[in-house]
Amino acid sequence: MKVNFMIIGAMKSGTTSLSFHLSRHPEVCFCIDKEPDYFSRNENWKEGISGYHSLFKPKPGQILGEASTMYTMRPDYMNTEQRIFEYNPEVKLIYIMRDPVDRIISHYAHNLARKRVGTDPEKEVFSRKSYIKRSLYHYQIEPYLQRFQRESLLLLTFEEFIKDPQKSLVTVSEFLGINAAFYRDQENFETKNQSTNRKILADNHLGVLLKPIKKYGHRYLPASVKEVLLQVFGNKLDAVPEFDEQLKVRLYKELAEDVQAVEKLLGKNLTEWKNYSESYVQ
């Protein structure tokens, strides 16, 4: 058994929606735990590989896939690409990116909803390196480009995926070598994304008690029970936090060199990241 493909990030860029749609394809067996983070967490990955493989229950003829955004979280998790390469040098990798400042805002909202941060975005974003580092997409995927063949890595943008998920999923299907007609022939298509209105477990005493259920129990609990737990013990943000224009421009300038490297890699201008270019008109 070998996992055939991995969605390796980026965080808050549509990996959950992409995973959801791929898990519905009859030729795909998707990981029971959507984000096992196995190769980022385990330096001695060979020792626990049977436990990792137990997260997959394939039917004959299915390919295996998973999605772990931790696989592109340098410098917090290093050498992940080397471990993945040692595991399967022919694995196919999918990396989806979004407007880098929008990603930071979503990342901040994610932490704010979990009561992990204060309400001052500028202080928070520039005091924790992870916000900017995880929006440096070329920096994050560079180790994979150095280790794997270029044709093993598919780069997507969140904006293209949201605009036309059907087209993006056909592209992914062709990349993975599965039947693209499964998506091409569907009439009604919508993305499944993680919005700020989605309930989440709070980081309070009840949240701590429920963490084992959230991490492991979801494999066995009925969907109705899981929904009740989220409704009773969840919290939410009613709106996306606001970043003022001055902060956005500062962030775009911080990210500019990396965005240009991504544009060069893709061979096109990322016009869907329009705020990026507009910031330099001033």
Salt bridges, closest charged atoms under 4 A:
ASP33 OD2 - ARG219 NH2 3.92
GLU35 OE2 - LYS34 NZ 3.04
ASP76 OD2 - ARG134 NH2 3.16
GLU122 OE2 - ARG250 NH1 2.80
GLU124 OE2 - ARG128 NE 3.06
GLU160 OE2 - LYS268 NZ 2.45
GLU174 OE2 - ARG184 NH2 3.56
ASP203 OD2 - ARG116 NE 3.14
GLU245 OE2 - LYS248 NZ 3.60
